[in-house]
Amino acid sequence: MTFDLLPVIGSVQGIARFLLKGVEPNFQLYVTPINIDPSVQAAPVTYPAEFGAEIARDIGAFWTKGLPADVKAFDHKVINDEEYVGQADLILKERMALFDHQWSRFESGLFYFYVSSTDQDAHMLWRNMDKTHPKHHEADIRFAGWIPHLYEEMDKLVAKVLPAVDDKTLVLVCSDHGFAQFARQFHLNTWLRDNGYLVLKDSAAKKEETSIFDVDWSKSVAYGVGFNGLYINLKGREGEGIVPPEKVAEITEKLSRELEAVVDLETGQRPIAKVYRREEMYVGPATPMMPELLVGYTPGYRNASASVLGSTGKPTIDLNPWAWSGDHSMARDLVPGTLLSSQKVARANTSILDLPVTILDFFGVDKPEQMVGSSIFRVS
């Protein structure tokens, strides 16, 4: 499809898939988000650009949206479980075709391949699989086995690579996180408001839901933005910051203690397993711009979607209403990733930060000074 974005950009090419959902009594046509056409790229999706046209010529048009599955359409019931799985199956088959296309041409060097399906589909179909999820009864149980099916497909992918392994070849299979049930949501900014850390403008006092634009920054000490980020309204960093740097340690200690003590009265569980200090999580010159605290939720809980954007509402904890029923925005120790290696790993405690260093070391390239981590094949 051609889109005219005159006068600034001009005409660009986009691609989409269509699903006819019904013709009577009303015509219903679902259209996926518009993807950049890899054959005529409106913005770079391959390098060089003609590489995208070559792939499309050989395997057909393919999704170029970073995370291709339309999770929002599923969340908002534009498509149902069956229709989402139909789309997910198309994406998976396309990725496998793309792998075959590239693997058949690979001779030497570094070959990297990413599959999004295990992430996106675990987010969206967890409740189908998990009988303990409070929304399991709303899910289509025909797809309870979809997530295990994905891992069977991943086994097949790895099986295509293993015959090429010899003493000079390294295969690494990595997931950057694990997964857990997401059944109940914690409204972080609502809790901050109710406990005096976040103050609203007088004009917003009677609103059932507020946005970040309703915050009175001249009185607010802390606020949440993002899935886990908890920022101090720091003087000199935030535009209207009021907290002097010497008070940050005291406030973060109090916040951590109070958040970790919160109890969900309906379940008796603590929604927050651990609050991490910034210095435990980040290194480098950008650290001062990072949130002072990262809230690590207990599996089963996550920050509410509205709170992610800075909003407040009435409940502090309630049921997660979305099809998005699995997650990993929890205490990192409780949703660890997986690392498989074709060569023996020398250390028990490894991190995803070690992988770039490991790959460089394997190819005989020294670790850059600014890079964190160490080779997993070396003791230290």
C-alpha positions in Angstrom: 0.0 0.0 0.0 1.2 3.5 -0.7 0.7 6.2 1.9 1.0 9.9 0.9 2.6 11.8 3.8 3.1 15.0 1.9 4.6 17.5 2.1 7.2 16.6 4.7 8.0 12.9 3.8 6.2 12.2 0.5 4.9 8.8 -0.5 5.9 5.7 1.4 5.2 2.0 1.1 3.6 -0.1 3.9 2.3 -3.6 4.2 -0.5 -5.2 6.4 -2.5 -8.3 6.8 -6.3 -8.3 6.7 -8.8 -10.6 8.5 -12.5 -10.5 7.5 -14.3 -11.0 10.8 -17.9 -10.7 9.5 -20.2 -9.3 6.8 -23.6 -9.4 8.5 -25.2 -7.7 10.3 -22.2 -5.4 10.2 -19.1 -5.5 8.0 -16.0 -6.2 10.2 -12.5 -6.1 8.8 -9.4 -6.3 11.1 -6.2 -4.8 9.8 -2.8 -5.4 11.5 -0.6 -2.4 12.3 1.1 -1.1 9.2 4.5 -2.5 8.7 7.4 -1.0 6.7 7.6 -2.7 3.3 10.9 -4.4 3.3 11.1 -4.2 -0.5 10.7 -0.4 -0.5 11.8 0.8 2.9 10.3 4.0 4.2 12.9 3.7 7.1 15.8 1.3 7.5 14.8 -2.3 8.6 17.7 -4.1 6.9 21.2 -3.2 6.1 21.8 -2.7 3.3 18.3 -1.7 2.3 18.3 -4.0 -0.8 18.8 -7.0 1.6 15.2 -6.6 2.6 14.1 -6.8 -1.0 16.2 -9.9 -1.5 14.6 -11.7 1.5 11.1 -10.7 0.4 11.8 -12.0 -3.1 12.8 -15.4 -1.7 10.3 -16.0 1.2 7.7 -13.3 0.6 6.7 -10.1 2.4 7.5 -10.3 6.1 6.7 -8.5 9.3 9.1 -5.6 10.0 7.4 -4.3 13.1 9.8 -4.9 16.0 7.4 -7.0 18.0 4.9 -8.2 15.3 2.1 -9.8 17.3 -0.8 -7.4 17.8 -1.2 -7.7 21.5 -3.2 -4.5 21.9 -5.9 -5.8 19.5 -6.1 -8.9 21.6 -6.2 -7.0 24.9 -9.0 -4.8 23.7 -11.0 -7.7 22.2 -10.7 -6.6 18.6 -9.4 -10.1 18.0 -10.1 -13.2 20.1 -7.9 -16.1 21.3 -8.3 -18.1 18.1 -7.6 -15.1 15.9 -4.6 -14.1 17.9 -3.2 -17.7 17.7 -3.8 -17.6 14.0 -1.7 -14.5 13.7 0.9 -16.0 16.1 1.2 -19.1 13.9 1.8 -17.0 10.8 4.5 -15.0 12.6 6.2 -18.2 13.9 6.2 -19.9 10.5 7.6 -16.7 8.9 10.4 -16.5 11.5 11.3 -20.2 10.8 11.4 -19.5 7.1 13.6 -16.5 7.7 15.9 -18.6 9.8 16.2 -21.2 7.1 16.8 -18.5 4.5 19.7 -17.1 6.4 21.1 -20.3 7.9 21.4 -21.9 4.5 23.7 -19.0 3.4 25.8 -18.8 6.5 29.4 -19.9 6.2 31.5 -18.4 9.0 31.6 -15.6 11.6 28.8 -14.7 14.0 25.2 -15.8 13.3 22.5 -14.3 15.5 18.8 -15.0 15.4 16.0 -13.7 17.6 12.5 -15.2 18.0 9.8 -13.0 19.5 7.1 -15.6 19.7 8.2 -17.2 23.0 8.0 -13.8 24.6 4.8 -12.2 23.1 2.8 -15.4 23.1 3.7 -16.2 26.7 2.5 -12.7 27.6 -0.9 -13.2 25.9 -1.7 -16.9 26.3 -0.5 -17.6 29.9 -4.0 -17.7 31.3 -5.0 -20.3 28.7 -2.3 -22.6 30.1 -2.4 -21.7 33.8 -5.4 -23.2 35.6 -4.6 -21.1 38.7 -5.0 -17.8 36.9 -8.2 -16.0 38.0 -9.0 -15.3 34.3 -8.4 -18.9 33.2 -12.1 -19.4 32.8 -12.3 -16.6 30.2 -9.6 -18.1 28.1 -10.0 -20.5 25.2 -8.6 -23.7 26.6 -8.1 -25.1 23.0 -4.9 -23.1 23.1 -3.7 -24.2 26.6 -0.8 -26.1 24.8 0.3 -23.3 22.6 3.2 -22.2 24.8 4.6 -25.7 25.2 4.2 -26.0 21.4 6.4 -23.0 20.9 9.2 -24.6 22.8 8.9 -27.7 20.7 9.4 -25.5 17.7 12.4 -23.9 19.3 13.9 -27.4 19.8 13.5 -28.0 16.1 15.3 -24.7 15.4 18.2 -25.7 17.6 18.3 -29.1 16.0 19.0 -27.5 12.7 22.1 -25.8 14.2 23.6 -28.6 16.2 24.9 -30.7 13.2 27.3 -27.8 12.4 28.8 -27.8 15.9 32.5 -28.9 16.2 35.4 -28.0 18.5 35.7 -24.6 16.8 32.0 -23.7 17.0 30.1 -22.2 19.8 26.3 -22.2 20.1 24.6 -20.1 22.8 20.8 -20.1 23.4 19.7 -17.4 25.7 16.5 -16.0 27.1 17.0 -12.6 28.8 14.3 -13.4 31.4 11.9 -16.0 32.6 8.1 -15.7 32.9 5.4 -15.9 35.6 1.7 -15.4 36.1 0.4 -11.9 36.0 -2.9 -12.0 37.8 -3.1 -8.9 40.0 -2.0 -5.4 39.3 -0.4 -3.0 41.8 -1.1 0.7 41.1 2.2 2.1 42.2 1.3 5.8 41.7 -2.0 5.3 43.5 0.0 3.9 46.5 2.4 6.8 46.3 -0.5 9.2 46.3 -2.3 7.6 49.2 0.9 7.5 51.3 1.8 11.2 50.7 4.7 10.8 48.3 2.7 12.0 45.2 0.5 15.0 45.5 -2.2 16.0 43.0 -3.3 19.5 42.1 -6.4 20.8 43.8 -8.2 20.7 40.4 -7.7 17.0 40.2 -8.8 16.1 43.7 -12.2 14.8 42.6 -11.1 12.9 39.5 -11.5 9.1 39.6 -8.4 8.8 37.4 -5.6 11.2 37.0 -2.7 11.6 34.6 0.9 12.7 35.1 -0.3 16.2 34.1 -2.4 16.3 37.3 0.6 16.1 39.6 1.6 19.0 41.8 5.3 18.8 41.5 5.9 21.5 44.1 4.7 19.1 46.8 5.5 15.6 45.3 8.5 13.7 46.6 8.4 10.6 44.3 6.6 9.2 41.2 6.5 6.1 39.1 7.0 5.9 35.4 7.6 2.7 33.4 7.0 -0.9 34.6 9.4 -0.8 37.5 10.9 2.7 37.8 10.4 4.8 40.9 11.9 8.2 40.7 12.7 10.8 43.4 11.5 14.3 42.4 15.1 15.4 42.6 16.1 19.0 42.8 18.4 19.9 39.9 17.5 16.9 37.8 13.7 17.0 37.4 12.3 20.2 35.9 10.3 21.0 39.1 12.3 18.9 41.5 12.1 19.6 45.3 14.1 16.9 47.0 17.7 18.0 47.9 20.3 15.3 47.1 21.2 14.8 50.7 17.6 13.6 51.5 17.5 10.9 48.8 19.0 8.1 50.8 16.6 8.7 53.7 13.6 8.8 51.4 14.6 5.7 49.3 15.2 3.7 52.4 11.7 4.6 53.8 10.1 3.9 50.5 11.8 0.5 50.1 10.8 -0.6 53.6 7.2 0.5 53.2 6.7 -1.0 49.8 8.1 -4.3 50.7 5.7 -4.4 53.7 2.6 -3.9 51.6 0.1 -6.8 51.9 -2.7 -7.7 49.5 -5.6 -8.1 51.9 -7.5 -10.4 49.4 -4.6 -12.9 49.0 -2.5 -12.3 52.1 0.6 -12.0 49.8 3.1 -9.3 49.6 2.9 -7.9 46.0 6.4 -6.5 46.1 9.2 -9.0 46.7 12.2 -6.6 46.6 12.9 -3.0 45.9 16.3 -2.6 44.2 18.6 0.4 44.6 19.7 2.0 41.4 23.4 1.4 42.2 22.6 -2.4 42.3 21.4 -2.3 38.8 23.2 0.3 36.7 26.8 1.3 35.9 28.1 4.0 33.7 27.7 7.8 33.2 24.0 7.6 32.6 23.3 6.2 36.1 22.3 9.5 37.7 19.4 9.7 35.2 18.0 6.3 36.0 15.2 5.8 38.6 16.5 5.7 42.2 14.5 2.5 42.8 13.3 -0.4 40.8 10.2 -2.2 42.2 10.6 -6.0 41.9 7.1 -7.5 42.1 6.2 -10.9 43.4 5.3 -13.4 40.6 1.5 -13.1 40.1 1.8 -9.3 40.4 2.9 -6.4 38.2 2.6 -2.7 38.0 -0.7 -1.6 36.6 -0.7 -0.5 33.0 -2.2 2.9 33.9 0.4 3.4 36.6 3.2 2.7 34.0 2.2 6.0 32.4 2.0 8.0 35.7 -1.7 7.7 36.4 -3.5 7.2 39.6 -7.0 5.7 40.3 -9.2 4.3 43.0 -7.8 0.8 43.7 -4.3 0.1 44.9 -4.5 -3.6 44.0 -7.0 -5.3 41.7 -7.4 -8.1 39.1 -5.4 -7.8 35.9 -8.2 -7.3 33.3 -6.2 -8.0 30.2 -5.4 -11.0 28.0 -1.8 -10.0 28.7 -1.7 -12.5 31.6 2.0 -13.6 31.8 4.9 -11.3 32.6 8.5 -10.8 33.7 8.5 -7.3 35.2 9.0 -8.8 38.6 11.9 -9.2 41.0 14.7 -10.3 38.7 15.8 -13.1 41.0 12.4 -14.7 40.8 12.1 -14.8 36.9 15.7 -15.7 35.9 16.5 -16.2 32.2 18.0 -19.4 30.7 21.4 -19.9 29.1 22.4 -23.0 27.2 25.9 -23.5 25.8 27.6 -26.0 23.6 30.8 -25.6 25.6 31.2 -26.0 29.3 30.5 -22.8 31.3 33.2 -22.0 34.0 31.0 -20.1 36.4 27.7 -20.8 38.1 26.5 -17.2 38.3 26.3 -15.6 34.8 24.5 -12.6 33.5 23.3 -11.4 30.1 25.9 -8.7 30.5 28.5 -11.5 30.1 27.4 -12.5 26.7 28.8 -9.7 24.6 32.2 -10.1 26.4 32.0 -13.9 25.9 31.4 -13.5 22.1 34.2 -11.1 21.7 36.5 -13.3 23.7 35.6 -16.3 21.6 36.7 -14.4 18.5 39.9 -13.2 20.2 38.7 -9.6 20.6 39.7 -7.8 23.8 36.9 -6.4 26.0 36.3 -2.7 25.5 37.0 -0.6 28.6 33.4 0.5 29.0 31.9 -2.9 28.7 30.6 -4.7 31.8 30.8 -8.5 32.3 33.3 -11.2 31.7 33.6 -14.4 29.6 31.4 -17.3 30.9 34.3 -19.6 29.9 36.7 -18.0 32.3 36.6 -18.3 36.1 37.1 -14.6 36.6 
